[in-house]
Amino acid sequence: MTRSLFYVCTVCGNVIHSMGEAAVHCHGVLLKPAQAEQTDENHKIFVERVEDGLLALDLVKGIDDREKSYDDTEKRRALEQAAKMLFG
């Protein structure tokens, strides 16, 4: 997994995964591997151990957890309204 690379098309948003270096093209554009971002409190993966040593991933728990949510809806709505006024 340490050799996994992701390529994201800037035209259509297509995401391509490869195990190692690859020459990936989308819409006639040679894509460069995406750079990993640093994790923080707003981007978490919740992992819990279930029976027989298997793991369960809950990728949206932090987003949907109303008590611990980091999404300020009033601020987000104000930003969306400003973007709508600027960009139509």
N, C-alpha and C positions, 0 to 999 in steps of 0.2 A: 504494500500500500504506500510505502514511502516514495515509490516511483510514479505514482498516479499524477497525471496532469490533466487539467481542464482547460478547454479552449472555448471562448465565448464569442459568437459572431456579433459584431457591432451593428450589422444591418437588421438581422431578424431575431437576435437573442438566443439562437440555437446554442446548446451546450453540448460539447463533445468531450468524452472521457477517453484517455489513453493510458496504457501502462508503459510509460517511457516516452522518449522523444518521438514525434511524428510530424509529418508535413501535412497539416490540416488546412483545407480550403473550404470556404463557404461563400457563395455569391461572388466567386472569382477572386476573393481576397485571402491571402495567406495569413492564417491566424497565429498569434503568439500565445504561449501558455499564460494563463491567468496567474497573477501573484496572490498568494495567500495573505489574508488580512489578520491582524492580531485579534485574538478573542478578548471579549470584555464581558461585563455583566449583562449586556443587552443581547449577546449572542451565545447561547448555551445549548448543549445537547444533554438531555437528562437520560441517564442510563441506570437501569435497575436490574438486579439479578432475579431471574425467575427460576423455576424448577429445572433440575438437571444441568445447572451451570450455564443455561442459555441467558442471553441478555436481551432486554427490551429497550428500544430507543423511543423517546417521546420528543420529537423535534419541535413541536408547537406548544408544549406545556408552558413555557415562559411567555409566549405570545397570548395564549388564551386564558392564563391565570389572572383573573380580574384583580385579585388582591395584590399581586406582585407585578402587575403589568407595568412596563416602562413606556407604553404608548400614551402620551398626553393627547386625548382626543380633541380637546378645545384648541390646542396649539396646532395639531395636525389639520383641523378644519380651517383654521385661519390661514395656514400655509397653502392649502388646496385652493381656497378662495382667492388668495393673492396670485397664485399661479394661473388660475382661470382668467382673472382680469388681465394679466400680462400676456398670456399665450393663447387665449381664446378657448 
